[in-house]
Amino acid sequence: MNPTPEAPPGAQLFETIINWVMWGAVAMGSFGLIVAVILIFAGVLDGRSSQGVRAFLVVCAGLVLIGVVGQIISTLT
């Protein structure tokens, strides 16, 4: 006997919600990158560019984590 995985009833709604959440996370990450770059340029003028660089690194790390989670979810579904 060779069982094949089959999604339970209602799984399509769950996948749609996950897709929307991932889209929102990527959209917010893109917005975060724009804000971080603005902080870097504003910080250069004020001499405080380290705050912008730190924000940029945090946003990039978050986007990497979102990408990893996305790959894990698409592997499982």
PyRosetta script that sets phi, psi and omega in degrees:
from pyrosetta import init, pose_from_sequence

init()
pose = pose_from_sequence("MNPTPEAPPGAQLFETIINWVMWGAVAMGSFGLIVAVILIFAGVLDGRSSQGVRAFLVVCAGLVLIGVVGQIISTLT")
pose.set_psi(1, 131.8)
pose.set_omega(1, -177.7)
pose.set_phi(2, -123.8)
pose.set_psi(2, 92.6)
pose.set_omega(2, -178.3)
pose.set_phi(3, -70.9)
pose.set_psi(3, 145.0)
pose.set_omega(3, 175.9)
pose.set_phi(4, -114.0)
pose.set_psi(4, 138.8)
pose.set_omega(4, 179.8)
pose.set_phi(5, -68.2)
pose.set_psi(5, 137.9)
pose.set_omega(5, 179.3)
pose.set_phi(6, -136.0)
pose.set_psi(6, 132.5)
pose.set_omega(6, -179.3)
pose.set_phi(7, -69.1)
pose.set_psi(7, 140.7)
pose.set_omega(7, 178.1)
pose.set_phi(8, -71.6)
pose.set_psi(8, 164.2)
pose.set_omega(8, 177.1)
pose.set_phi(9, -59.2)
pose.set_psi(9, 137.8)
pose.set_omega(9, 179.8)
pose.set_phi(10, 89.6)
pose.set_psi(10, 0.2)
pose.set_omega(10, -178.3)
pose.set_phi(11, -68.0)
pose.set_psi(11, -27.3)
pose.set_omega(11, 179.8)
pose.set_phi(12, -61.8)
pose.set_psi(12, -38.4)
pose.set_omega(12, 177.4)
pose.set_phi(13, -64.2)
pose.set_psi(13, -42.6)
pose.set_omega(13, 178.5)
pose.set_phi(14, -60.9)
pose.set_psi(14, -44.1)
pose.set_omega(14, 179.6)
pose.set_phi(15, -65.0)
pose.set_psi(15, -37.3)
pose.set_omega(15, 177.7)
pose.set_phi(16, -63.9)
pose.set_psi(16, -43.1)
pose.set_omega(16, 179.2)
pose.set_phi(17, -64.0)
pose.set_psi(17, -42.8)
pose.set_omega(17, 178.1)
pose.set_phi(18, -61.7)
pose.set_psi(18, -41.9)
pose.set_omega(18, 178.8)
pose.set_phi(19, -62.8)
pose.set_psi(19, -41.0)
pose.set_omega(19, 178.7)
pose.set_phi(20, -65.3)
pose.set_psi(20, -42.0)
pose.set_omega(20, 179.7)
pose.set_phi(21, -63.9)
pose.set_psi(21, -43.2)
pose.set_omega(21, 179.2)
pose.set_phi(22, -64.7)
pose.set_psi(22, -40.5)
pose.set_omega(22, 178.1)
pose.set_phi(23, -61.8)
pose.set_psi(23, -44.1)
pose.set_omega(23, 178.6)
pose.set_phi(24, -62.7)
pose.set_psi(24, -39.2)
pose.set_omega(24, 179.3)
pose.set_phi(25, -65.3)
pose.set_psi(25, -41.9)
pose.set_omega(25, 178.5)
pose.set_phi(26, -67.5)
pose.set_psi(26, -39.3)
pose.set_omega(26, 177.9)
pose.set_phi(27, -63.1)
pose.set_psi(27, -44.5)
pose.set_omega(27, 179.0)
pose.set_phi(28, -67.8)
pose.set_psi(28, -34.6)
pose.set_omega(28, 176.4)
pose.set_phi(29, -64.8)
pose.set_psi(29, -40.2)
pose.set_omega(29, 177.4)
pose.set_phi(30, -64.1)
pose.set_psi(30, -42.8)
pose.set_omega(30, 176.2)
pose.set_phi(31, -61.3)
pose.set_psi(31, -41.2)
pose.set_omega(31, 178.4)
pose.set_phi(32, -62.0)
pose.set_psi(32, -38.9)
pose.set_omega(32, 177.4)
pose.set_phi(33, -63.8)
pose.set_psi(33, -41.5)
pose.set_omega(33, 179.3)
pose.set_phi(34, -62.7)
pose.set_psi(34, -45.2)
pose.set_omega(34, 179.6)
pose.set_phi(35, -63.7)
pose.set_psi(35, -41.0)
pose.set_omega(35, -180.0)
pose.set_phi(36, -63.6)
pose.set_psi(36, -40.5)
pose.set_omega(36, 178.4)
pose.set_phi(37, -65.5)
pose.set_psi(37, -39.7)
pose.set_omega(37, 176.3)
pose.set_phi(38, -62.4)
pose.set_psi(38, -40.8)
pose.set_omega(38, 177.6)
pose.set_phi(39, -63.5)
pose.set_psi(39, -37.9)
pose.set_omega(39, 178.4)
pose.set_phi(40, -63.5)
pose.set_psi(40, -48.4)
pose.set_omega(40, -179.0)
pose.set_phi(41, -66.0)
pose.set_psi(41, -39.0)
pose.set_omega(41, 178.0)
pose.set_phi(42, -68.0)
pose.set_psi(42, -35.7)
pose.set_omega(42, 179.2)
pose.set_phi(43, -69.0)
pose.set_psi(43, -30.4)
pose.set_omega(43, 177.2)
pose.set_phi(44, -63.4)
pose.set_psi(44, -38.5)
pose.set_omega(44, 179.4)
pose.set_phi(45, -69.5)
pose.set_psi(45, -35.6)
pose.set_omega(45, -178.4)
pose.set_phi(46, -93.4)
pose.set_psi(46, -9.5)
pose.set_omega(46, -177.2)
pose.set_phi(47, 83.6)
pose.set_psi(47, 17.9)
pose.set_omega(47, -179.6)
pose.set_phi(48, -122.8)
pose.set_psi(48, 46.6)
pose.set_omega(48, -175.4)
pose.set_phi(49, -71.3)
pose.set_psi(49, -14.3)
pose.set_omega(49, -178.4)
pose.set_phi(50, -64.4)
pose.set_psi(50, -31.5)
pose.set_omega(50, 177.6)
pose.set_phi(51, -65.2)
pose.set_psi(51, -42.3)
pose.set_omega(51, 178.7)
pose.set_phi(52, -66.2)
pose.set_psi(52, -41.0)
pose.set_omega(52, 179.2)
pose.set_phi(53, -65.0)
pose.set_psi(53, -41.9)
pose.set_omega(53, 178.0)
pose.set_phi(54, -62.8)
pose.set_psi(54, -43.2)
pose.set_omega(54, 177.7)
pose.set_phi(55, -63.0)
pose.set_psi(55, -40.7)
pose.set_omega(55, 178.3)
pose.set_phi(56, -61.0)
pose.set_psi(56, -44.7)
pose.set_omega(56, 180.0)
pose.set_phi(57, -65.5)
pose.set_psi(57, -39.0)
pose.set_omega(57, 178.4)
pose.set_phi(58, -65.3)
pose.set_psi(58, -43.6)
pose.set_omega(58, 179.6)
pose.set_phi(59, -64.9)
pose.set_psi(59, -42.0)
pose.set_omega(59, 178.4)
pose.set_phi(60, -62.7)
pose.set_psi(60, -42.2)
pose.set_omega(60, 177.8)
pose.set_phi(61, -62.8)
pose.set_psi(61, -40.3)
pose.set_omega(61, 177.4)
pose.set_phi(62, -63.3)
pose.set_psi(62, -40.9)
pose.set_omega(62, 178.6)
pose.set_phi(63, -67.5)
pose.set_psi(63, -35.3)
pose.set_omega(63, 175.5)
pose.set_phi(64, -63.8)
pose.set_psi(64, -43.6)
pose.set_omega(64, 178.0)
pose.set_phi(65, -63.1)
pose.set_psi(65, -39.4)
pose.set_omega(65, 177.1)
pose.set_phi(66, -62.2)
pose.set_psi(66, -41.3)
pose.set_omega(66, 178.7)
pose.set_phi(67, -64.2)
pose.set_psi(67, -40.9)
pose.set_omega(67, 178.8)
pose.set_phi(68, -65.4)
pose.set_psi(68, -45.4)
pose.set_omega(68, 178.8)
pose.set_phi(69, -62.6)
pose.set_psi(69, -39.7)
pose.set_omega(69, 178.1)
pose.set_phi(70, -61.1)
pose.set_psi(70, -41.4)
pose.set_omega(70, 178.7)
pose.set_phi(71, -66.4)
pose.set_psi(71, -39.7)
pose.set_omega(71, 178.7)
pose.set_phi(72, -64.5)
pose.set_psi(72, -44.7)
pose.set_omega(72, -179.5)
pose.set_phi(73, -64.6)
pose.set_psi(73, -42.8)
pose.set_omega(73, -179.4)
pose.set_phi(74, -69.8)
pose.set_psi(74, -25.6)
pose.set_omega(74, 174.9)
pose.set_phi(75, -70.9)
pose.set_psi(75, -38.1)
pose.set_omega(75, -177.3)
pose.set_phi(76, -78.5)
pose.set_psi(76, -24.4)
pose.set_omega(76, -177.6)
pose.set_phi(77, -98.7)
pose.dump_pdb("model.pdb")
